[in-house]
Amino acid sequence: DEGMMTIVQGVGYPNPNRSHFRSMDIWHSAEPESETPVHGWLGRYFDNTCDGCDPHVGINIGDSLPLAMRGARVTPISFERPENYRYQGRDRKSYERLNGIAGINPATRPAAGSLKNSRARTARGAAQVILPDDQLQFLTRTAMDAQVSSDTILRISRQYQTSASYPRNEFGQGLRTIAAMIAGGLATRVYYISLGGFDTHANQAGRHAQLMQQFSEGVSAFWADMQSQRNADRVLMMTFSEFGRRVSQNASGGTDHGAAAPMFFFGQRVKAGIIGTHPSLTQLDQGDLRFGIDFREAYAAVLQQWLETPSKPILGRQFKELGIFRG
């Protein structure tokens, strides 16, 4: 109603896979032909545009970094809650003293028992690890970055005040954390958060309604927050799932793994309305909805029109871009 949402109908890819793991790999990597992808489409975006940039370039709210954000050179940050994102190295106090120093001064390098004098136990006894000076500086700088980063994020999240009514569930509180980091001015280009539970093989009607309510309340609070921050024009939200559901109900009052599904886009610059035609409920592909839009067309639009970077080096070939954004 506010003109801030686009629904893309019937999104999928050729020869759809109904395995959670395989289909997730395909959506995360944007490489359906790769059996064992190791890098994600956002990871390749980071590698192509953000090499050597701020360590906060990508942040995942979760216990492990999703494949979508894994690159060859850039490693985004991942944590469930800001309180859990803490550097716990044994030289923590040394790094805290070094906090804020632009370079590594040999005179202020961590004392004995630090990285240089650490010992690695082997089957034959003790072997001392002596690191070259440049490697020591790199590892010390990396540990310092982790310490500074965790302190910054914890401070931002604890100090954040908002009038938005976020639900108290994990998804809502994760969105609140993201809103706090946006307000705190982190140089982050992509935030990632998940809402699970949509594998509704049984009793789908009630469970699906509960999940959509969680999603709706969290997203509504987040965008109210973005507008209050006056950051709504700087943010785009995109949703995806690894597959849709089959058309026919199963014997347990649910549906099984399917194919085509919708994607949602939210933001002040999206072209509000519906893109594509809902797949036919009668002309099916082995019981599944037939996809009409390749998901990489949506990725191409996000890369080129929002992130302002060429999509071909990231997606492997040039896909036509969906008309998600206003001209």
C-alpha positions as CSV (number, residue, x, y, z in Angstrom):
1,D,0.0,0.0,0.0
2,E,2.9,2.3,0.6
3,G,4.5,1.6,-2.8
4,M,7.6,0.0,-1.3
5,M,7.2,-3.7,-2.4
6,T,7.7,-5.7,-5.5
7,I,6.6,-9.3,-5.9
8,V,8.4,-11.4,-8.6
9,Q,6.3,-14.4,-9.5
10,G,7.4,-17.9,-10.6
11,V,11.2,-17.6,-10.0
12,G,13.4,-20.6,-10.5
13,Y,16.0,-22.2,-12.8
14,P,16.1,-24.9,-15.4
15,N,16.0,-28.5,-14.3
16,P,15.1,-27.7,-10.7
17,N,16.5,-29.7,-7.9
18,R,14.3,-30.7,-4.9
19,S,17.2,-31.4,-2.4
20,H,17.5,-28.7,0.2
21,F,21.3,-28.8,0.1
22,R,21.7,-28.9,-3.6
23,S,19.1,-26.2,-4.3
24,M,20.5,-24.0,-1.6
25,D,24.0,-24.3,-3.2
26,I,22.5,-23.3,-6.6
27,W,20.7,-20.2,-5.2
28,H,23.7,-19.2,-3.1
29,S,26.3,-19.7,-5.8
30,A,24.3,-18.8,-8.9
31,E,26.1,-21.7,-10.6
32,P,23.6,-24.4,-11.3
33,E,26.2,-26.3,-13.4
34,S,28.7,-26.5,-10.5
35,E,28.2,-29.7,-8.4
36,T,30.4,-28.5,-5.5
37,P,30.5,-24.7,-5.4
38,V,32.9,-23.0,-3.0
39,H,32.1,-19.3,-3.6
40,G,28.8,-17.5,-3.5
41,W,27.5,-14.8,-5.8
42,L,27.8,-12.1,-3.1
43,G,31.3,-13.5,-2.3
44,R,32.3,-12.9,-5.9
45,Y,30.8,-9.5,-5.7
46,F,33.0,-8.7,-2.7
47,D,36.0,-10.1,-4.4
48,N,35.4,-8.1,-7.6
49,T,34.6,-4.8,-5.9
50,C,35.7,-4.8,-2.3
51,D,39.2,-6.4,-2.1
52,G,41.1,-4.7,0.7
53,C,38.1,-2.8,2.0
54,D,36.6,-2.4,5.5
55,P,36.1,-5.8,7.2
56,H,32.4,-5.0,7.8
57,V,31.7,-5.1,4.1
58,G,29.4,-8.1,4.6
59,I,27.6,-9.2,7.9
60,N,25.6,-12.3,8.4
61,I,23.3,-12.7,11.4
62,G,23.6,-16.4,12.1
63,D,25.9,-19.1,13.5
64,S,27.8,-19.8,10.2
65,L,28.6,-17.8,7.1
66,P,26.2,-18.7,4.2
67,L,27.8,-19.9,1.0
68,A,26.3,-16.8,-0.8
69,M,28.7,-14.5,1.0
70,R,31.9,-16.7,0.8
71,G,34.5,-15.3,-1.6
72,A,38.1,-16.2,-2.5
73,R,39.7,-13.1,-0.9
74,V,37.1,-11.3,1.2
75,T,35.7,-12.9,4.4
76,P,32.6,-11.2,5.8
77,I,31.6,-11.3,9.5
78,S,29.1,-13.7,11.0
79,F,27.6,-13.8,14.5
80,E,24.2,-14.7,16.1
81,R,24.2,-11.8,18.5
82,P,26.6,-8.9,19.0
83,E,27.5,-10.2,22.5
84,N,28.8,-13.4,20.9
85,Y,31.1,-11.6,18.4
86,R,34.2,-11.2,20.6
87,Y,37.9,-11.8,19.9
88,Q,39.0,-14.3,22.6
89,G,42.7,-14.7,21.7
90,R,45.2,-15.2,24.6
91,D,46.8,-11.9,23.8
92,R,43.5,-10.0,24.0
93,K,44.8,-7.4,26.5
94,S,47.8,-6.7,24.3
95,Y,45.5,-6.1,21.4
96,E,43.2,-3.9,23.5
97,R,46.3,-1.7,24.4
98,L,47.0,-1.5,20.7
99,N,43.5,-0.7,19.8
100,G,43.3,2.2,17.4
101,I,46.9,2.2,16.3
102,A,47.1,2.5,12.5
103,G,50.2,0.3,12.1
104,I,52.2,-2.2,14.1
105,N,55.0,-0.7,16.1
106,P,57.7,-3.3,16.9
107,A,58.2,-1.6,20.3
108,T,54.5,-2.2,21.2
109,R,54.2,-5.7,19.8
110,P,52.7,-8.3,22.1
111,A,55.1,-9.6,24.7
112,A,56.5,-13.1,25.3
113,G,53.8,-15.8,24.9
114,S,52.4,-14.0,21.8
115,L,52.0,-15.3,18.3
116,K,55.8,-15.3,17.7
117,N,56.6,-17.4,20.7
118,S,53.6,-19.8,20.5
119,R,54.4,-23.5,20.7
120,A,52.8,-26.2,18.5
121,R,52.7,-29.6,20.1
122,T,53.6,-32.6,17.9
123,A,53.8,-36.3,18.4
124,R,57.6,-36.0,18.9
125,G,57.5,-33.2,21.4
126,A,57.4,-29.4,21.1
127,A,58.2,-27.4,18.0
128,Q,58.6,-23.7,18.3
129,V,56.8,-21.7,15.5
130,I,58.9,-18.6,14.5
131,L,56.9,-16.4,12.2
132,P,58.5,-14.0,9.7
133,D,58.1,-10.4,10.6
134,D,55.6,-9.6,7.8
135,Q,53.5,-12.6,8.7
136,L,53.5,-11.6,12.4
137,Q,52.4,-8.1,11.5
138,F,49.6,-9.5,9.3
139,L,48.3,-11.8,12.0
140,T,48.6,-9.2,14.7
141,R,46.8,-6.7,12.5
142,T,44.1,-9.3,11.8
143,A,43.5,-10.0,15.5
144,M,43.4,-6.2,16.2
145,D,40.9,-5.8,13.5
146,A,38.7,-8.5,15.0
147,Q,39.0,-6.9,18.4
148,V,38.1,-3.4,17.1
149,S,35.3,-4.7,15.0
150,S,33.6,-6.7,17.8
151,D,33.9,-3.7,20.2
152,T,32.4,-1.4,17.6
153,I,29.4,-3.6,16.8
154,L,28.7,-4.3,20.5
155,R,28.9,-0.6,21.3
156,I,26.6,0.3,18.4
157,S,24.0,-2.3,19.3
158,R,23.9,-1.5,23.0
159,Q,23.6,2.2,22.5
160,Y,20.9,2.0,19.8
161,Q,17.5,3.5,20.7
162,T,14.5,3.1,18.4
163,S,10.8,3.6,18.6
164,A,10.1,0.8,16.1
165,S,8.2,-2.2,17.7
166,Y,10.4,-5.2,16.7
167,P,8.9,-8.6,17.7
168,R,10.9,-10.4,20.4
169,N,11.6,-13.5,18.3
170,E,15.0,-14.2,16.8
171,F,14.2,-12.9,13.4
172,G,12.8,-9.6,14.7
173,Q,15.8,-9.0,17.0
174,G,18.2,-9.8,14.2
175,L,16.6,-7.2,12.0
176,R,16.9,-4.7,15.0
177,T,20.6,-5.5,15.2
178,I,20.9,-4.8,11.4
179,A,19.0,-1.5,11.8
180,A,21.4,-0.5,14.6
181,M,24.4,-1.2,12.5
182,I,23.0,0.8,9.6
183,A,22.3,3.7,12.0
184,G,25.8,3.3,13.4
185,G,27.3,4.0,10.0
186,L,29.2,0.8,9.4
187,A,30.6,0.5,5.8
188,T,28.6,-2.6,5.2
189,R,27.2,-3.3,1.7
190,V,25.3,-6.5,2.4
191,Y,23.5,-7.8,5.5
192,Y,22.1,-11.3,5.5
193,I,19.5,-12.9,7.9
194,S,17.4,-16.1,7.7
195,L,14.0,-17.2,8.8
196,G,13.6,-20.9,8.8
197,G,10.7,-23.3,9.3
198,F,9.1,-23.1,5.9
199,D,9.6,-26.9,5.1
200,T,6.0,-27.5,5.8
201,H,5.5,-31.2,5.0
202,A,2.7,-31.4,7.6
203,N,0.0,-29.1,9.0
204,Q,1.0,-26.4,6.6
205,A,-1.9,-23.9,6.9
206,G,-1.3,-22.9,10.5
207,R,2.5,-23.1,10.5
208,H,2.8,-21.1,7.3
209,A,0.5,-18.4,8.6
210,Q,2.6,-18.1,11.8
211,L,5.8,-17.8,9.8
212,M,4.4,-15.1,7.5
213,Q,3.2,-13.2,10.5
214,Q,6.7,-13.3,12.0
215,F,8.1,-12.2,8.6
216,S,5.5,-9.4,8.2
217,E,6.0,-8.0,11.7
218,G,9.7,-8.0,11.5
219,V,9.9,-6.4,8.0
220,S,7.3,-3.8,9.0
221,A,9.3,-2.8,12.1
222,F,12.5,-2.7,10.1
223,W,11.1,-0.3,7.5
224,A,9.5,1.9,10.0
225,D,12.9,2.1,11.6
226,M,14.6,2.9,8.3
227,Q,12.2,5.7,7.7
228,S,12.7,7.0,11.2
229,Q,16.5,7.0,10.5
230,R,16.0,8.6,7.1
231,N,17.9,5.7,5.6
232,A,15.0,4.1,3.7
233,D,16.3,5.4,0.4
234,R,19.7,3.7,1.0
235,V,18.4,0.2,1.7
236,L,17.1,-2.6,-0.5
237,M,15.7,-5.8,1.0
238,M,15.5,-9.0,-1.1
239,T,14.1,-12.4,0.0
240,F,14.5,-15.8,-1.6
241,S,13.9,-19.5,-0.7
242,E,15.7,-22.5,-2.3
243,F,12.4,-23.8,-3.8
244,G,8.6,-23.5,-3.6
245,R,6.2,-26.2,-2.7
246,R,4.3,-28.8,-4.8
247,V,0.8,-28.0,-5.9
248,S,-1.0,-31.0,-4.4
249,Q,-1.4,-31.5,-0.7
250,N,0.2,-34.6,0.8
251,A,-1.4,-37.0,3.3
252,S,-0.2,-35.0,6.3
253,G,-1.9,-31.7,5.4
254,G,1.2,-30.2,4.0
255,T,3.1,-29.9,0.7
256,D,6.5,-31.4,-0.4
257,H,9.5,-29.8,-2.1
258,G,8.6,-28.0,-5.3
259,A,10.1,-25.6,-7.8
260,A,9.1,-22.1,-8.7
261,A,8.5,-19.6,-5.9
262,P,8.1,-15.8,-5.5
263,M,10.8,-13.3,-4.5
264,F,10.0,-10.1,-2.5
265,F,11.8,-6.8,-2.9
266,F,11.3,-3.9,-0.5
267,G,12.6,-0.3,-0.7
268,Q,11.7,3.2,-1.7
269,R,13.3,2.8,-5.1
270,V,11.5,-0.5,-6.2
271,K,8.8,-0.4,-8.8
272,A,5.8,-1.4,-6.6
273,G,3.6,-4.1,-7.9
274,I,3.9,-7.6,-9.4
275,I,6.5,-8.8,-12.0
276,G,5.7,-11.9,-14.0
277,T,2.7,-14.0,-14.2
278,H,1.8,-16.6,-11.5
279,P,2.5,-20.1,-12.8
280,S,-0.4,-22.1,-13.9
281,L,-1.9,-24.5,-11.3
282,T,-2.9,-27.0,-14.0
283,Q,0.0,-26.9,-16.6
284,L,2.6,-28.4,-14.3
285,D,6.0,-30.0,-14.6
286,Q,5.8,-33.4,-12.9
287,G,3.5,-31.8,-10.3
288,D,5.5,-28.6,-9.9
289,L,4.9,-25.1,-10.9
290,R,6.8,-24.1,-14.1
291,F,9.2,-21.2,-13.5
292,G,9.0,-18.2,-15.7
293,I,11.9,-16.0,-14.5
294,D,15.4,-17.2,-13.9
295,F,16.6,-16.1,-10.4
296,R,19.8,-14.8,-11.9
297,E,17.8,-12.1,-13.7
298,A,16.9,-10.8,-10.3
299,Y,20.6,-11.0,-9.2
300,A,21.7,-9.2,-12.3
301,A,19.3,-6.3,-11.6
302,V,20.5,-6.0,-8.0
303,L,24.1,-6.1,-9.0
304,Q,23.9,-3.6,-11.9
305,Q,21.1,-1.3,-10.8
306,W,21.5,-1.2,-7.1
307,L,25.1,-2.2,-6.3
308,E,26.3,-0.5,-9.6
309,T,28.7,-3.2,-10.7
310,P,28.9,-5.3,-13.8
311,S,27.0,-8.6,-13.3
312,K,28.7,-10.7,-16.0
313,P,32.0,-11.3,-14.1
314,I,30.0,-12.4,-11.0
315,L,27.2,-14.5,-12.7
316,G,29.4,-15.9,-15.4
317,R,27.3,-14.6,-18.3
318,Q,25.1,-11.6,-19.0
319,F,21.5,-12.1,-17.9
320,K,18.7,-9.7,-18.7
321,E,17.9,-7.5,-15.8
322,L,14.4,-7.6,-14.2
323,G,12.7,-4.2,-14.1
324,I,12.7,-4.1,-10.3
325,F,13.6,-0.5,-9.9
326,R,11.9,2.7,-10.9
327,G,13.6,4.7,-13.7
